[in-house]
Amino acid sequence: MSNANIAARLRTNLVALREKRTLTQAQLGARAKIAAASISHFETGQRQPSLDSLVKLADALDTSIDGLLGRANVGGQIQVDPIFLRASQSSAEKLDTLKRITAALLADDSPK
């Protein structure tokens, strides 16, 4: 796969994931600790993110670097419950709420 194809998929996926999370470029920048102008440059292809920036973006968008680059799962096809797929497409606020609820539910799983 050419670098141009990877760069194009990164731009497309970065915008799509940011919009699915209903984040502005400024909000994503704040979450990733990257300037909003840099987010804009990454989305328009004016600049390519460093590896450090890719990690920060993936973490801020609750995805993997492979998810940002549009690559297939390295480990092959994995069955994912549809509820988790729906959750992954939620806004950042809903994802934060789901994380808190899940953490609380799992905390109650301690042996009695």
Beta strands, then each sheet from edge to edge (+ up, - down):
end
